[in-house]
Amino acid sequence: MPALLRLHRLKLLALTLVANLALLLHLAAGDLKAPAEWVWLDILGEGGSALLALVWLCLILKSRPAGRVTNLLTLGLGLVFFSWWVDSLDEFIRMPEAIGWDHWLESAPMPFGLLLLTYGLYHWHHEQLAISAQMEKRERLFREHLLFDKLTPLAGADYLRRQLQLSLQESRREQVPLSLVAVDLDDFDAINQRYGHAEGDAVLQAVTQVLLLNLRRQDLLCRLAGDRFVVLLPATGEAQARQLASELAEAVRSLAHKSRQHGERLPLKASVATAMALDEDAEALLQRLNLALARAKQPLALSA
């Protein structure tokens, strides 16, 4: 027996006892009909309805924990089943005309059962709405969690594009400037080759914290890819963006990051570039920012 059915076994036992008690009362008060008197259409209709009610009841008990809603559904379906069960007994047992309690047993439980079942379904509906709301929140949190970088506490490229598109719309609506700053670590591959990827990861985490400390509350820092970061600057013009980019480059250069192996300071530098939004979409703006960053790194490539 499944675990939830074991939890509700007392309910099933009570229903079985009541149904058998009704059968014994009918057998004691009436006489069995001959098979020739059976009306198979009524037997199938009434007996089948009782059987379906019992199946529904078992499915509910199998899938739900104990509680008020489960009790309402169980009692409602139990009364419906009992009413149809007693109704089907009349097809096999002939009751004397002087006896009237069998009609009460047959008819009275049905409306009360339907009322309790309706009340239980009403609360089940509200219960499912609350569960759906919770699942929607968890699903949204999971989807957004997938958009964040596993190494740093920053969002990735997909999240940046999504927020950039929203910010562009707001910028046009409010008629305020919007700018981007790209920060790309110089010679980061050399750090990985000389000190290992674990040390490179530590550098990225340290640089992330330094960049965050040098940004405003409304700015959004994302890790675009590898050692490249992008800052979304709402309500920021080109001149202010260039000033901020210069400050971020200086903050990286001043970072005294020590290697974990020998404790020596690792020299860090970053190339920066800016791009102010024009009448373009997010992809065009990011492409223009990447071109500006490539131009900023050209002197470094020539000197190398």
C-alpha positions as CSV (number, residue, x, y, z in Angstrom):
1,M,0.0,0.0,0.0
2,P,1.4,3.4,-0.9
3,A,2.6,5.6,2.0
4,L,-0.2,8.2,1.6
5,L,-2.9,5.4,1.5
6,R,-1.4,4.0,4.7
7,L,-1.7,7.5,6.2
8,H,-5.5,7.5,5.3
9,R,-6.2,3.8,6.1
10,L,-8.6,4.8,8.9
11,K,-10.7,6.7,6.5
12,L,-10.9,3.8,4.1
13,L,-11.6,1.4,7.0
14,A,-14.5,3.6,8.3
15,L,-16.0,3.8,4.8
16,T,-15.7,0.0,4.4
17,L,-17.4,-0.6,7.7
18,V,-20.3,1.8,6.9
19,A,-20.8,0.3,3.5
20,N,-20.9,-3.2,4.9
21,L,-23.2,-2.1,7.7
22,A,-25.7,-0.8,5.1
23,L,-25.4,-4.1,3.2
24,L,-26.1,-6.1,6.4
25,L,-29.1,-3.9,7.2
26,H,-30.6,-4.5,3.7
27,L,-30.0,-8.2,3.9
28,A,-31.6,-8.4,7.4
29,A,-34.6,-6.4,6.4
30,G,-35.2,-7.4,2.8
31,D,-35.1,-10.4,0.4
32,L,-32.7,-11.2,-2.4
33,K,-34.1,-10.7,-5.9
34,A,-33.8,-13.4,-8.4
35,P,-31.3,-12.8,-11.3
36,A,-34.2,-12.5,-13.7
37,E,-35.4,-9.4,-11.8
38,W,-32.1,-7.6,-12.1
39,V,-32.1,-4.5,-14.3
40,W,-28.6,-4.4,-15.7
41,L,-28.9,-0.8,-17.0
42,D,-29.6,0.4,-13.4
43,I,-26.9,-1.9,-12.0
44,L,-24.3,-0.5,-14.4
45,G,-25.4,3.1,-13.9
46,E,-25.7,3.1,-10.1
47,G,-23.0,0.5,-9.4
48,G,-20.6,2.1,-11.9
49,S,-21.2,5.5,-10.3
50,A,-20.4,4.1,-6.9
51,L,-17.3,2.5,-8.2
52,L,-16.1,5.7,-9.9
53,A,-16.7,7.6,-6.6
54,L,-14.5,5.1,-4.8
55,V,-11.8,5.3,-7.4
56,W,-11.8,9.1,-7.1
57,L,-11.6,8.8,-3.4
58,C,-8.6,6.5,-3.6
59,L,-6.8,8.7,-6.0
60,I,-7.2,11.7,-3.7
61,L,-6.0,9.8,-0.7
62,K,-3.1,8.4,-2.7
63,S,-1.9,11.9,-3.7
64,R,-2.7,14.2,-0.8
65,P,-1.4,14.6,2.7
66,A,-3.7,14.7,5.7
67,G,-5.4,18.0,6.3
68,R,-8.7,20.0,6.2
69,V,-8.9,20.0,2.4
70,T,-8.3,16.2,2.2
71,N,-10.9,15.6,5.0
72,L,-13.5,17.7,3.1
73,L,-12.9,15.9,-0.2
74,T,-12.9,12.5,1.5
75,L,-16.1,13.0,3.5
76,G,-17.8,14.5,0.4
77,L,-16.8,11.7,-1.9
78,G,-17.5,9.1,0.9
79,L,-21.1,10.3,1.2
80,V,-21.6,10.4,-2.6
81,F,-20.2,6.8,-2.8
82,F,-22.5,5.7,0.1
83,S,-25.5,7.2,-1.6
84,W,-24.9,5.4,-4.8
85,W,-23.9,2.2,-3.0
86,V,-27.2,2.1,-1.2
87,D,-29.0,2.9,-4.4
88,S,-27.3,0.0,-6.1
89,L,-28.3,-2.4,-3.3
90,D,-32.0,-1.9,-4.2
91,E,-31.2,-3.6,-7.5
92,F,-30.4,-6.9,-5.7
93,I,-32.4,-6.7,-2.5
94,R,-36.2,-6.2,-2.3
95,M,-37.2,-4.1,0.7
96,P,-40.6,-4.2,2.3
97,E,-42.9,-1.2,1.5
98,A,-43.3,-0.5,5.2
99,I,-39.6,0.3,5.6
100,G,-38.6,3.9,4.7
101,W,-35.2,4.3,6.2
102,D,-33.6,2.8,3.0
103,H,-34.9,5.8,1.0
104,W,-33.2,8.1,3.5
105,L,-30.0,6.2,3.3
106,E,-30.2,6.4,-0.4
107,S,-31.1,10.1,-0.9
108,A,-30.0,12.1,2.1
109,P,-26.2,11.6,1.9
110,M,-25.9,12.8,-1.7
111,P,-26.7,16.5,-1.3
112,F,-24.5,16.8,1.8
113,G,-21.7,14.9,0.1
114,L,-21.9,17.2,-3.0
115,L,-21.9,20.3,-0.7
116,L,-18.8,19.1,1.2
117,L,-17.1,18.1,-2.1
118,T,-17.7,21.5,-3.6
119,Y,-16.4,23.2,-0.4
120,G,-13.3,21.0,-0.5
121,L,-12.7,21.7,-4.2
122,Y,-13.0,25.4,-3.5
123,H,-10.3,25.3,-0.9
124,W,-8.2,22.9,-3.1
125,H,-8.5,25.5,-5.9
126,H,-7.0,28.2,-3.7
127,E,-4.4,25.8,-2.4
128,Q,-3.3,25.1,-6.0
129,L,-3.2,28.8,-6.8
130,A,-0.8,29.4,-3.9
131,I,1.3,26.4,-5.0
132,S,1.4,27.7,-8.6
133,A,2.5,31.1,-7.4
134,Q,5.3,29.5,-5.3
135,M,6.4,27.4,-8.3
136,E,6.4,30.4,-10.6
137,K,8.7,32.3,-8.2
138,R,11.0,29.3,-7.9
139,E,11.1,28.8,-11.6
140,R,11.8,32.4,-12.3
141,L,14.6,32.4,-9.6
142,F,16.0,29.2,-11.2
143,R,15.9,30.8,-14.7
144,E,17.6,34.0,-13.5
145,H,20.1,32.0,-11.5
146,L,21.2,30.3,-14.7
147,L,22.0,33.7,-16.1
148,F,24.6,34.4,-13.4
149,D,28.2,33.5,-13.6
150,K,29.4,30.5,-11.6
151,L,32.8,32.1,-10.7
152,T,31.8,35.6,-9.8
153,P,28.7,37.0,-8.2
154,L,27.9,38.7,-11.5
155,A,25.4,38.2,-14.2
156,G,26.5,36.9,-17.6
157,A,26.1,38.0,-21.2
158,D,22.5,36.9,-21.6
159,Y,21.4,38.9,-18.5
160,L,23.4,41.9,-19.7
161,R,21.6,41.8,-23.1
162,R,18.2,41.5,-21.4
163,Q,18.8,44.4,-19.0
164,L,20.5,46.5,-21.7
165,Q,17.4,46.2,-24.0
166,L,15.1,47.3,-21.1
167,S,17.5,50.2,-20.2
168,L,17.5,51.3,-23.9
169,Q,13.7,51.5,-23.9
170,E,13.7,53.4,-20.6
171,S,16.4,55.8,-21.9
172,R,14.4,56.6,-25.0
173,R,11.2,57.0,-23.0
174,E,12.8,59.3,-20.3
175,Q,15.1,61.1,-22.8
176,V,18.2,60.4,-20.6
177,P,21.6,59.2,-21.8
178,L,22.8,55.6,-21.4
179,S,26.4,54.4,-21.6
180,L,28.5,51.3,-21.4
181,V,32.0,50.7,-20.1
182,A,34.1,47.7,-21.1
183,V,36.9,46.5,-18.8
184,D,39.3,43.9,-20.2
185,L,42.3,42.6,-18.2
186,D,45.6,42.8,-20.0
187,D,47.8,39.7,-20.3
188,F,45.4,37.6,-18.3
189,D,46.4,34.5,-20.2
190,A,49.9,34.9,-18.9
191,I,48.6,34.7,-15.3
192,N,46.8,31.5,-16.0
193,Q,49.9,30.0,-17.7
194,R,52.4,31.0,-15.0
195,Y,50.3,30.6,-11.9
196,G,47.5,28.2,-12.9
197,H,43.8,28.6,-13.6
198,A,43.0,28.5,-9.9
199,E,45.1,31.7,-9.4
200,G,43.5,33.2,-12.4
201,D,40.0,32.6,-10.9
202,A,41.1,34.2,-7.7
203,V,42.3,37.3,-9.7
204,L,38.9,37.5,-11.5
205,Q,37.1,37.3,-8.1
206,A,39.3,40.1,-6.6
207,V,38.9,42.3,-9.7
208,T,35.1,41.8,-9.5
209,Q,35.1,43.1,-5.9
210,V,37.3,46.1,-6.8
211,L,35.1,47.1,-9.7
212,L,31.9,46.8,-7.6
213,L,33.4,49.0,-4.9
214,N,34.1,51.7,-7.5
215,L,30.6,51.8,-9.1
216,R,27.5,53.6,-8.2
217,R,24.4,51.9,-6.8
218,Q,22.5,52.2,-10.0
219,D,25.3,50.8,-12.2
220,L,25.2,47.1,-13.3
221,L,28.4,45.1,-13.6
222,C,28.3,41.9,-15.7
223,R,31.0,39.5,-16.7
224,L,30.7,39.3,-20.5
225,A,33.2,36.5,-21.1
226,G,36.5,35.3,-19.7
227,D,38.4,38.4,-18.3
228,R,36.1,41.0,-19.9
229,F,33.6,42.9,-17.9
230,V,30.9,45.4,-19.0
231,V,29.3,48.1,-16.9
232,L,25.8,49.4,-17.7
233,L,25.5,53.0,-16.7
234,P,22.0,54.4,-16.7
235,A,21.5,58.2,-16.9
236,T,25.2,58.7,-17.8
237,G,26.6,60.7,-20.7
238,E,29.8,59.9,-22.6
239,A,32.1,62.3,-20.7
240,Q,31.0,60.9,-17.3
241,A,31.4,57.3,-18.7
242,R,34.9,58.0,-19.8
243,Q,35.8,59.4,-16.3
244,L,34.4,56.4,-14.7
245,A,36.2,54.1,-17.1
246,S,39.5,55.8,-16.2
247,E,38.8,55.3,-12.5
248,L,38.1,51.6,-13.0
249,A,41.3,51.2,-14.9
250,E,43.2,52.9,-12.1
251,A,41.5,50.8,-9.5
252,V,42.6,47.6,-11.2
253,R,46.1,48.9,-11.6
254,S,46.2,49.7,-7.9
255,L,45.0,46.3,-6.8
256,A,47.7,44.6,-4.7
257,H,46.7,41.1,-5.4
258,K,49.1,38.5,-3.9
259,S,49.5,35.0,-5.3
260,R,48.5,32.2,-3.0
261,Q,51.6,30.2,-3.8
262,H,54.4,32.6,-3.0
263,G,52.6,35.7,-1.9
264,E,54.2,38.0,-4.6
265,R,52.1,40.8,-6.0
266,L,50.7,40.2,-9.4
267,P,50.8,43.2,-11.7
268,L,47.4,43.9,-13.1
269,K,46.3,46.3,-15.8
270,A,43.1,46.7,-17.7
271,S,42.1,48.2,-21.0
272,V,38.8,50.2,-21.0
273,A,36.5,51.5,-23.6
274,T,33.2,53.4,-23.5
275,A,30.1,53.7,-25.8
276,M,27.1,55.9,-25.4
277,A,23.8,54.6,-26.7
278,L,22.5,56.1,-29.9
279,D,19.4,55.1,-31.9
280,E,20.3,51.4,-32.0
281,D,19.5,48.1,-30.4
282,A,21.4,46.2,-27.7
283,E,23.4,44.1,-30.1
284,A,24.5,47.1,-32.2
285,L,25.6,49.0,-29.1
286,L,27.6,46.0,-27.7
287,Q,29.2,45.5,-31.1
288,R,30.3,49.2,-31.1
289,L,31.6,48.8,-27.6
290,N,33.7,45.8,-28.6
291,L,35.2,47.7,-31.5
292,A,36.1,50.6,-29.2
293,L,37.8,48.1,-26.8
294,A,39.7,46.5,-29.7
295,R,41.0,49.9,-30.7
296,A,42.0,50.6,-27.0
297,K,44.0,47.3,-26.9
298,Q,45.8,47.9,-30.2
299,P,48.8,49.9,-28.7
300,L,49.2,47.0,-26.2
301,A,49.3,44.5,-29.0
302,L,51.8,46.5,-31.0
303,S,54.1,46.9,-28.0
304,A,53.9,43.2,-27.4
